Amino acid sequence: MFWSSTLQRLIQCDIAYGCELYEINKLYINDTVVSQDAKERLSITADKVKPLAQE
């Protein structure tokens, strides 16, 4: 399960959003596509993400 949601999360996806209409409530980011700087800010490395679908 995707945290408290009834939706299943696809394991092979690097990023998953749990949303209601326009608001993101939950976010999962695979450790392999994210890094952290000295100020502990997260940065997503876009070229490492393997998108399942794009629009």
PDB file as gemmi writes it, atoms N, CA and C in Angstrom:
CRYST1    1.000    1.000    1.000  90.00  90.00  90.00 P 1                      
ATOM      1  N   MET A   1       0.835  -1.192   0.000  1.00  0.00           N  
ATOM      2  CA  MET A   1       0.000   0.000   0.000  1.00  0.00           C  
ATOM      3  C   MET A   1       0.876   1.251   0.000  1.00  0.00           C  
ATOM      4  N   PHE A   2       0.293   2.323  -0.444  1.00  0.00           N  
ATOM      5  CA  PHE A   2       0.969   3.615  -0.490  1.00  0.00           C  
ATOM      6  C   PHE A   2       0.588   4.376   0.773  1.00  0.00           C  
ATOM      7  N   TRP A   3       1.338   4.161   1.848  1.00  0.00           N  
ATOM      8  CA  TRP A   3       1.065   4.680   3.191  1.00  0.00           C  
ATOM      9  C   TRP A   3      -0.367   4.368   3.591  1.00  0.00           C  
ATOM     10  N   SER A   4      -1.147   5.383   3.919  1.00  0.00           N  
ATOM     11  CA  SER A   4      -2.519   5.147   4.379  1.00  0.00           C  
ATOM     12  C   SER A   4      -3.528   5.094   3.238  1.00  0.00           C  
ATOM     13  N   SER A   5      -3.089   5.262   2.023  1.00  0.00           N  
ATOM     14  CA  SER A   5      -3.979   5.229   0.860  1.00  0.00           C  
ATOM     15  C   SER A   5      -4.365   3.796   0.516  1.00  0.00           C  
ATOM     16  N   THR A   6      -5.484   3.648  -0.164  1.00  0.00           N  
ATOM     17  CA  THR A   6      -5.905   2.334  -0.635  1.00  0.00           C  
ATOM     18  C   THR A   6      -5.272   1.994  -1.978  1.00  0.00           C  
ATOM     19  N   LEU A   7      -4.560   2.965  -2.579  1.00  0.00           N  
ATOM     20  CA  LEU A   7      -3.903   2.728  -3.859  1.00  0.00           C  
ATOM     21  C   LEU A   7      -2.618   1.935  -3.672  1.00  0.00           C  
ATOM     22  N   GLN A   8      -2.327   1.070  -4.608  1.00  0.00           N  
ATOM     23  CA  GLN A   8      -1.077   0.315  -4.603  1.00  0.00           C  
ATOM     24  C   GLN A   8       0.024   1.178  -5.216  1.00  0.00           C  
ATOM     25  N   ARG A   9       1.216   1.129  -4.665  1.00  0.00           N  
ATOM     26  CA  ARG A   9       2.352   1.847  -5.244  1.00  0.00           C  
ATOM     27  C   ARG A   9       3.135   0.874  -6.096  1.00  0.00           C  
ATOM     28  N   LEU A  10       3.464   1.290  -7.327  1.00  0.00           N  
ATOM     29  CA  LEU A  10       4.269   0.461  -8.211  1.00  0.00           C  
ATOM     30  C   LEU A  10       5.713   0.481  -7.726  1.00  0.00           C  
ATOM     31  N   ILE A  11       6.263  -0.667  -7.405  1.00  0.00           N  
ATOM     32  CA  ILE A  11       7.602  -0.772  -6.822  1.00  0.00           C  
ATOM     33  C   ILE A  11       8.676  -0.217  -7.748  1.00  0.00           C  
ATOM     34  N   GLN A  12       8.537  -0.393  -9.063  1.00  0.00           N  
ATOM     35  CA  GLN A  12       9.579   0.038  -9.988  1.00  0.00           C  
ATOM     36  C   GLN A  12       9.602   1.547 -10.225  1.00  0.00           C  
ATOM     37  N   CYS A  13       8.651   2.296  -9.672  1.00  0.00           N  
ATOM     38  CA  CYS A  13       8.622   3.750  -9.846  1.00  0.00           C  
ATOM     39  C   CYS A  13       9.541   4.416  -8.826  1.00  0.00           C  
ATOM     40  N   ASP A  14      10.347   5.374  -9.303  1.00  0.00           N  
ATOM     41  CA  ASP A  14      11.260   6.088  -8.416  1.00  0.00           C  
ATOM     42  C   ASP A  14      10.559   7.178  -7.610  1.00  0.00           C  
ATOM     43  N   ILE A  15       9.476   7.738  -8.159  1.00  0.00           N  
ATOM     44  CA  ILE A  15       8.735   8.800  -7.480  1.00  0.00           C  
ATOM     45  C   ILE A  15       7.255   8.454  -7.527  1.00  0.00           C  
ATOM     46  N   ALA A  16       6.567   8.602  -6.404  1.00  0.00           N  
ATOM     47  CA  ALA A  16       5.129   8.352  -6.355  1.00  0.00           C  
ATOM     48  C   ALA A  16       4.467   9.458  -5.541  1.00  0.00           C  
ATOM     49  N   TYR A  17       3.335   9.945  -6.025  1.00  0.00           N  
ATOM     50  CA  TYR A  17       2.580  10.988  -5.351  1.00  0.00           C  
ATOM     51  C   TYR A  17       1.264  10.420  -4.844  1.00  0.00           C  
ATOM     52  N   GLY A  18       0.869  10.804  -3.660  1.00  0.00           N  
ATOM     53  CA  GLY A  18      -0.459  10.502  -3.140  1.00  0.00           C  
ATOM     54  C   GLY A  18      -1.227  11.810  -3.076  1.00  0.00           C  
ATOM     55  N   CYS A  19      -2.169  12.009  -3.987  1.00  0.00           N  
ATOM     56  CA  CYS A  19      -2.827  13.308  -4.147  1.00  0.00           C  
ATOM     57  C   CYS A  19      -4.335  13.223  -3.961  1.00  0.00           C  
ATOM     58  N   GLU A  20      -4.907  14.344  -3.575  1.00  0.00           N  
ATOM     59  CA  GLU A  20      -6.347  14.544  -3.574  1.00  0.00           C  
ATOM     60  C   GLU A  20      -6.598  15.801  -4.382  1.00  0.00           C  
ATOM     61  N   LEU A  21      -7.265  15.650  -5.524  1.00  0.00           N  
ATOM     62  CA  LEU A  21      -7.552  16.751  -6.437  1.00  0.00           C  
ATOM     63  C   LEU A  21      -6.279  17.522  -6.770  1.00  0.00           C  
ATOM     64  N   TYR A  22      -6.013  18.634  -6.143  1.00  0.00           N  
ATOM     65  CA  TYR A  22      -4.882  19.486  -6.477  1.00  0.00           C  
ATOM     66  C   TYR A  22      -3.809  19.510  -5.395  1.00  0.00           C  
ATOM     67  N   GLU A  23      -3.990  18.771  -4.323  1.00  0.00           N  
ATOM     68  CA  GLU A  23      -3.086  18.834  -3.180  1.00  0.00           C  
ATOM     69  C   GLU A  23      -2.303  17.532  -3.018  1.00  0.00           C  
ATOM     70  N   ILE A  24      -0.980  17.637  -2.956  1.00  0.00           N  
ATOM     71  CA  ILE A  24      -0.146  16.456  -2.720  1.00  0.00           C  
ATOM     72  C   ILE A  24      -0.096  16.209  -1.218  1.00  0.00           C  
ATOM     73  N   ASN A  25      -0.559  15.028  -0.803  1.00  0.00           N  
ATOM     74  CA  ASN A  25      -0.587  14.680   0.618  1.00  0.00           C  
ATOM     75  C   ASN A  25       0.595  13.825   1.035  1.00  0.00           C  
ATOM     76  N   LYS A  26       1.065  12.974   0.151  1.00  0.00           N  
ATOM     77  CA  LYS A  26       2.183  12.069   0.435  1.00  0.00           C  
ATOM     78  C   LYS A  26       3.120  12.069  -0.763  1.00  0.00           C  
ATOM     79  N   LEU A  27       4.394  11.858  -0.500  1.00  0.00           N  
ATOM     80  CA  LEU A  27       5.385  11.813  -1.569  1.00  0.00           C  
ATOM     81  C   LEU A  27       6.423  10.763  -1.217  1.00  0.00           C  
ATOM     82  N   TYR A  28       6.725   9.897  -2.167  1.00  0.00           N  
ATOM     83  CA  TYR A  28       7.791   8.906  -2.010  1.00  0.00           C  
ATOM     84  C   TYR A  28       8.829   9.200  -3.077  1.00  0.00           C  
ATOM     85  N   ILE A  29      10.089   9.276  -2.703  1.00  0.00           N  
ATOM     86  CA  ILE A  29      11.190   9.454  -3.652  1.00  0.00           C  
ATOM     87  C   ILE A  29      12.246   8.402  -3.334  1.00  0.00           C  
ATOM     88  N   ASN A  30      12.617   7.623  -4.325  1.00  0.00           N  
ATOM     89  CA  ASN A  30      13.632   6.588  -4.162  1.00  0.00           C  
ATOM     90  C   ASN A  30      14.972   7.243  -3.819  1.00  0.00           C  
ATOM     91  N   ASP A  31      15.689   6.682  -2.861  1.00  0.00           N  
ATOM     92  CA  ASP A  31      16.988   7.224  -2.444  1.00  0.00           C  
ATOM     93  C   ASP A  31      17.995   7.296  -3.584  1.00  0.00           C  
ATOM     94  N   THR A  32      17.837   6.479  -4.612  1.00  0.00           N  
ATOM     95  CA  THR A  32      18.798   6.460  -5.719  1.00  0.00           C  
ATOM     96  C   THR A  32      18.677   7.672  -6.633  1.00  0.00           C  
ATOM     97  N   VAL A  33      17.591   8.445  -6.535  1.00  0.00           N  
ATOM     98  CA  VAL A  33      17.406   9.596  -7.422  1.00  0.00           C  
ATOM     99  C   VAL A  33      17.456  10.927  -6.677  1.00  0.00           C  
ATOM    100  N   VAL A  34      17.789  10.891  -5.399  1.00  0.00           N  
ATOM    101  CA  VAL A  34      17.802  12.116  -4.607  1.00  0.00           C  
ATOM    102  C   VAL A  34      19.142  12.264  -3.886  1.00  0.00           C  
ATOM    103  N   SER A  35      19.558  13.514  -3.698  1.00  0.00           N  
ATOM    104  CA  SER A  35      20.768  13.792  -2.926  1.00  0.00           C  
ATOM    105  C   SER A  35      20.445  14.915  -1.941  1.00  0.00           C  
ATOM    106  N   GLN A  36      21.342  15.120  -0.987  1.00  0.00           N  
ATOM    107  CA  GLN A  36      21.129  16.123   0.048  1.00  0.00           C  
ATOM    108  C   GLN A  36      22.365  17.001   0.131  1.00  0.00           C  
ATOM    109  N   ASP A  37      22.151  18.334   0.192  1.00  0.00           N  
ATOM    110  CA  ASP A  37      23.290  19.243   0.273  1.00  0.00           C  
ATOM    111  C   ASP A  37      23.672  19.496   1.736  1.00  0.00           C  
ATOM    112  N   ALA A  38      24.632  20.383   1.956  1.00  0.00           N  
ATOM    113  CA  ALA A  38      25.132  20.665   3.305  1.00  0.00           C  
ATOM    114  C   ALA A  38      24.060  21.261   4.218  1.00  0.00           C  
ATOM    115  N   LYS A  39      23.061  21.931   3.625  1.00  0.00           N  
ATOM    116  CA  LYS A  39      21.968  22.512   4.408  1.00  0.00           C  
ATOM    117  C   LYS A  39      20.793  21.544   4.551  1.00  0.00           C  
ATOM    118  N   GLU A  40      21.014  20.278   4.183  1.00  0.00           N  
ATOM    119  CA  GLU A  40      20.026  19.202   4.283  1.00  0.00           C  
ATOM    120  C   GLU A  40      18.814  19.404   3.377  1.00  0.00           C  
ATOM    121  N   ARG A  41      18.996  20.144   2.273  1.00  0.00           N  
ATOM    122  CA  ARG A  41      17.932  20.298   1.281  1.00  0.00           C  
ATOM    123  C   ARG A  41      18.013  19.151   0.294  1.00  0.00           C  
ATOM    124  N   LEU A  42      16.857  18.633  -0.114  1.00  0.00           N  
ATOM    125  CA  LEU A  42      16.816  17.530  -1.071  1.00  0.00           C  
ATOM    126  C   LEU A  42      16.862  18.050  -2.498  1.00  0.00           C  
ATOM    127  N   SER A  43      17.539  17.308  -3.336  1.00  0.00           N  
ATOM    128  CA  SER A  43      17.631  17.627  -4.759  1.00  0.00           C  
ATOM    129  C   SER A  43      17.374  16.349  -5.546  1.00  0.00           C  
ATOM    130  N   ILE A  44      16.399  16.400  -6.465  1.00  0.00           N  
ATOM    131  CA  ILE A  44      16.086  15.242  -7.302  1.00  0.00           C  
ATOM    132  C   ILE A  44      16.934  15.313  -8.562  1.00  0.00           C  
ATOM    133  N   THR A  45      17.669  14.247  -8.849  1.00  0.00           N  
ATOM    134  CA  THR A  45      18.495  14.167 -10.052  1.00  0.00           C  
ATOM    135  C   THR A  45      17.620  13.626 -11.182  1.00  0.00           C  
ATOM    136  N   ALA A  46      17.107  14.526 -12.014  1.00  0.00           N  
ATOM    137  CA  ALA A  46      16.107  14.172 -13.027  1.00  0.00           C  
ATOM    138  C   ALA A  46      16.597  13.116 -14.011  1.00  0.00           C  
ATOM    139  N   ASP A  47      17.875  13.129 -14.374  1.00  0.00           N  
ATOM    140  CA  ASP A  47      18.357  12.155 -15.361  1.00  0.00           C  
ATOM    141  C   ASP A  47      18.483  10.742 -14.785  1.00  0.00           C  
ATOM    142  N   LYS A  48      18.352  10.586 -13.467  1.00  0.00           N  
ATOM    143  CA  LYS A  48      18.363   9.251 -12.857  1.00  0.00           C  
ATOM    144  C   LYS A  48      16.962   8.652 -12.730  1.00  0.00           C  
ATOM    145  N   VAL A  49      15.935   9.504 -12.854  1.00  0.00           N  
ATOM    146  CA  VAL A  49      14.552   9.038 -12.727  1.00  0.00           C  
ATOM    147  C   VAL A  49      14.152   8.294 -13.991  1.00  0.00           C  
ATOM    148  N   LYS A  50      13.563   7.109 -13.804  1.00  0.00           N  
ATOM    149  CA  LYS A  50      13.056   6.321 -14.932  1.00  0.00           C  
ATOM    150  C   LYS A  50      11.539   6.480 -14.956  1.00  0.00           C  
ATOM    151  N   PRO A  51      11.023   7.435 -15.735  1.00  0.00           N  
ATOM    152  CA  PRO A  51       9.583   7.702 -15.695  1.00  0.00           C  
ATOM    153  C   PRO A  51       8.759   6.548 -16.242  1.00  0.00           C  
ATOM    154  N   LEU A  52       7.664   6.270 -15.565  1.00  0.00           N  
ATOM    155  CA  LEU A  52       6.709   5.275 -16.036  1.00  0.00           C  
ATOM    156  C   LEU A  52       5.847   5.892 -17.132  1.00  0.00           C  
ATOM    157  N   ALA A  53       5.518   7.168 -16.953  1.00  0.00           N  
ATOM    158  CA  ALA A  53       4.718   7.895 -17.938  1.00  0.00           C  
ATOM    159  C   ALA A  53       5.035   9.376 -17.819  1.00  0.00           C  
ATOM    160  N   GLN A  54       4.913  10.088 -18.920  1.00  0.00           N  
ATOM    161  CA  GLN A  54       5.132  11.524 -18.945  1.00  0.00           C  
ATOM    162  C   GLN A  54       4.025  12.169 -19.749  1.00  0.00           C  
ATOM    163  N   GLU A  55       3.724  13.439 -19.430  1.00  0.00           N  
ATOM    164  CA  GLU A  55       2.775  14.211 -20.226  1.00  0.00           C  
ATOM    165  C   GLU A  55       3.457  15.443 -20.717  1.00  0.00           C  
TER     166      GLU A  55                                                      
END                                                                             
